[in-house]
Amino acid sequence: MTRKEIIVQAATELFIEKGYRETTTSDIRKKAGVAQGTLFYHFQNKEGILLHIFAKVIVSYSEAIEAFEYDELSGIEALLSYTDLCNRLRKEKGRNFFFILPNFVPSLLQQNLETRKIFYHFFNTSVELIEKLIIKGIDDGSIRKVNAHETAHLIFALFTGINRHSTIPEKNAPDLSNNCIDFINAALKAK
């Protein structure tokens, strides 16, 4: 592992363990076993580390979404399969995502052009795919007639809300994955 990777791993573990706000760059440097100069050589500050981790998670999500195959499925089947994929990604990659969401301030995107590009690529790719699946379903008769563009944004917002909900530390907060699939099916399936 490179020193940068060691720093990122140490920061990720500390952010999960102590929380982002409570973790200092000194904590990260000590856990990574690097000098302060080495940490600041790779990252300007703690926010830079958070942005780096955020970008890595978003890139991995984008890659999975871009590899999603749906040609053999009806529109509603593809949309529900895509929803299931998003649920699985949240569970598999969620370890890093769970500490990012409650700590991520959208204004951080304005500070880093590269991270902003990565995020908007993910956002646009996701919404465009959802819209394609809805249009496919309308065309094949498996999805009722809706405004595909607005509905795609609504579904993306639903996914975002479920991701945020999953970060609630409350032990009684239910897993909404299956509810999300059922909700989308009930709301969009052609009668």
QUIVENLIN-V629648 format. One record per residue. N is the residue number from 1. RES is the residue in one small letter. OMEGA is omega in whole degrees, 0 to 359 (NA if undefined). D_CENTER is the distance of its C-alpha to the mean C-alpha in Angstrom with 2 decimals. Layout:
n=N res=RES omega=OMEGA d_center=D_CENTER
n=N res=RES omega=OMEGA d_center=D_CENTER
This chain:
n=1 res=m omega=177 d_center=24.71
n=2 res=t omega=177 d_center=25.08
n=3 res=r omega=179 d_center=25.55
n=4 res=k omega=178 d_center=22.36
n=5 res=e omega=178 d_center=20.45
n=6 res=i omega=178 d_center=22.56
n=7 res=i omega=181 d_center=21.70
n=8 res=v omega=179 d_center=17.93
n=9 res=q omega=179 d_center=18.46
n=10 res=a omega=180 d_center=20.83
n=11 res=a omega=179 d_center=18.63
n=12 res=t omega=180 d_center=15.69
n=13 res=e omega=179 d_center=18.35
n=14 res=l omega=179 d_center=19.96
n=15 res=f omega=179 d_center=16.95
n=16 res=i omega=184 d_center=16.32
n=17 res=e omega=186 d_center=20.09
n=18 res=k omega=188 d_center=21.34
n=19 res=g omega=183 d_center=18.50
n=20 res=y omega=185 d_center=17.48
n=21 res=r omega=183 d_center=20.39
n=22 res=e omega=181 d_center=22.92
n=23 res=t omega=178 d_center=22.24
n=24 res=t omega=176 d_center=24.51
n=25 res=t omega=177 d_center=24.71
n=26 res=s omega=176 d_center=27.90
n=27 res=d omega=183 d_center=26.17
n=28 res=i omega=180 d_center=23.77
n=29 res=r omega=180 d_center=26.75
n=30 res=k omega=181 d_center=28.84
n=31 res=k omega=180 d_center=26.37
n=32 res=a omega=181 d_center=25.73
n=33 res=g omega=180 d_center=29.49
n=34 res=v omega=177 d_center=29.55
n=35 res=a omega=179 d_center=31.63
n=36 res=q omega=179 d_center=30.38
n=37 res=g omega=179 d_center=31.23
n=38 res=t omega=179 d_center=29.06
n=39 res=l omega=183 d_center=25.97
n=40 res=f omega=172 d_center=26.75
n=41 res=y omega=183 d_center=27.58
n=42 res=h omega=184 d_center=23.99
n=43 res=f omega=179 d_center=22.25
n=44 res=q omega=186 d_center=23.85
n=45 res=n omega=181 d_center=22.60
n=46 res=k omega=178 d_center=20.13
n=47 res=e omega=178 d_center=17.80
n=48 res=g omega=177 d_center=17.96
n=49 res=i omega=179 d_center=16.79
n=50 res=l omega=178 d_center=13.78
n=51 res=l omega=179 d_center=13.01
n=52 res=h omega=180 d_center=13.65
n=53 res=i omega=178 d_center=11.35
n=54 res=f omega=181 d_center=8.44
n=55 res=a omega=179 d_center=9.67
n=56 res=k omega=180 d_center=10.10
n=57 res=v omega=182 d_center=6.68
n=58 res=i omega=178 d_center=5.66
n=59 res=v omega=180 d_center=9.09
n=60 res=s omega=175 d_center=8.86
n=61 res=y omega=182 d_center=6.31
n=62 res=s omega=180 d_center=8.77
n=63 res=e omega=179 d_center=11.64
n=64 res=a omega=180 d_center=11.13
n=65 res=i omega=181 d_center=10.90
n=66 res=e omega=179 d_center=13.89
n=67 res=a omega=183 d_center=15.76
n=68 res=f omega=180 d_center=15.56
n=69 res=e omega=185 d_center=19.25
n=70 res=y omega=186 d_center=20.70
n=71 res=d omega=185 d_center=24.18
n=72 res=e omega=184 d_center=26.14
n=73 res=l omega=171 d_center=24.47
n=74 res=s omega=180 d_center=25.43
n=75 res=g omega=182 d_center=23.06
n=76 res=i omega=178 d_center=22.40
n=77 res=e omega=180 d_center=22.07
n=78 res=a omega=180 d_center=19.57
n=79 res=l omega=179 d_center=17.48
n=80 res=l omega=177 d_center=17.68
n=81 res=s omega=176 d_center=16.97
n=82 res=y omega=178 d_center=13.81
n=83 res=t omega=177 d_center=12.81
n=84 res=d omega=177 d_center=13.84
n=85 res=l omega=179 d_center=11.81
n=86 res=c omega=177 d_center=8.51
n=87 res=n omega=179 d_center=10.16
n=88 res=r omega=178 d_center=11.21
n=89 res=l omega=180 d_center=8.06
n=90 res=r omega=181 d_center=6.93
n=91 res=k omega=183 d_center=10.53
n=92 res=e omega=185 d_center=11.09
n=93 res=k omega=186 d_center=8.49
n=94 res=g omega=181 d_center=8.12
n=95 res=r omega=179 d_center=11.06
n=96 res=n omega=186 d_center=9.56
n=97 res=f omega=186 d_center=6.53
n=98 res=f omega=178 d_center=9.31
n=99 res=f omega=181 d_center=11.51
n=100 res=i omega=188 d_center=9.35
n=101 res=l omega=182 d_center=8.55
n=102 res=p omega=183 d_center=12.27
n=103 res=n omega=186 d_center=13.49
n=104 res=f omega=178 d_center=11.61
n=105 res=v omega=182 d_center=14.18
n=106 res=p omega=179 d_center=13.56
n=107 res=s omega=176 d_center=16.99
n=108 res=l omega=178 d_center=15.82
n=109 res=l omega=181 d_center=14.45
n=110 res=q omega=183 d_center=18.07
n=111 res=q omega=187 d_center=19.38
n=112 res=n omega=184 d_center=17.83
n=113 res=l omega=183 d_center=18.35
n=114 res=e omega=179 d_center=16.69
n=115 res=t omega=178 d_center=13.31
n=116 res=r omega=178 d_center=13.78
n=117 res=k omega=180 d_center=14.61
n=118 res=i omega=181 d_center=11.60
n=119 res=f omega=182 d_center=9.30
n=120 res=y omega=174 d_center=11.85
n=121 res=h omega=177 d_center=12.16
n=122 res=f omega=181 d_center=8.63
n=123 res=f omega=182 d_center=9.39
n=124 res=n omega=178 d_center=12.89
n=125 res=t omega=181 d_center=12.41
n=126 res=s omega=183 d_center=10.35
n=127 res=v omega=179 d_center=12.92
n=128 res=e omega=179 d_center=15.78
n=129 res=l omega=179 d_center=15.20
n=130 res=i omega=180 d_center=15.06
n=131 res=e omega=177 d_center=18.16
n=132 res=k omega=181 d_center=19.88
n=133 res=l omega=178 d_center=19.51
n=134 res=i omega=179 d_center=20.97
n=135 res=i omega=177 d_center=23.75
n=136 res=k omega=180 d_center=24.48
n=137 res=g omega=177 d_center=24.87
n=138 res=i omega=181 d_center=27.09
n=139 res=d omega=182 d_center=29.14
n=140 res=d omega=175 d_center=29.63
n=141 res=g omega=181 d_center=30.34
n=142 res=s omega=178 d_center=27.64
n=143 res=i omega=180 d_center=25.82
n=144 res=r omega=181 d_center=27.93
n=145 res=k omega=177 d_center=28.37
n=146 res=v omega=172 d_center=25.72
n=147 res=n omega=187 d_center=24.52
n=148 res=a omega=182 d_center=21.86
n=149 res=h omega=180 d_center=20.30
n=150 res=e omega=180 d_center=20.07
n=151 res=t omega=177 d_center=19.02
n=152 res=a omega=177 d_center=16.09
n=153 res=h omega=178 d_center=14.93
n=154 res=l omega=179 d_center=15.76
n=155 res=i omega=177 d_center=13.75
n=156 res=f omega=178 d_center=10.55
n=157 res=a omega=177 d_center=11.56
n=158 res=l omega=178 d_center=12.27
n=159 res=f omega=180 d_center=8.88
n=160 res=t omega=178 d_center=7.62
n=161 res=g omega=179 d_center=10.82
n=162 res=i omega=176 d_center=10.53
n=163 res=n omega=178 d_center=7.44
n=164 res=r omega=180 d_center=9.74
n=165 res=h omega=182 d_center=12.68
n=166 res=s omega=178 d_center=11.77
n=167 res=t omega=180 d_center=12.11
n=168 res=i omega=184 d_center=15.62
n=169 res=p omega=181 d_center=18.05
n=170 res=e omega=182 d_center=20.51
n=171 res=k omega=183 d_center=21.59
n=172 res=n omega=179 d_center=22.56
n=173 res=a omega=184 d_center=19.24
n=174 res=p omega=172 d_center=18.97
n=175 res=d omega=186 d_center=16.28
n=176 res=l omega=184 d_center=15.66
n=177 res=s omega=182 d_center=14.35
n=178 res=n omega=177 d_center=17.83
n=179 res=n omega=180 d_center=18.64
n=180 res=c omega=179 d_center=15.87
n=181 res=i omega=180 d_center=17.39
n=182 res=d omega=181 d_center=20.85
n=183 res=f omega=180 d_center=20.19
n=184 res=i omega=179 d_center=19.02
n=185 res=n omega=181 d_center=21.95
n=186 res=a omega=183 d_center=24.41
n=187 res=a omega=190 d_center=23.44
n=188 res=l omega=185 d_center=23.53
n=189 res=k omega=178 d_center=25.76
n=190 res=a omega=182 d_center=29.10
n=191 res=k omega=NA d_center=31.98
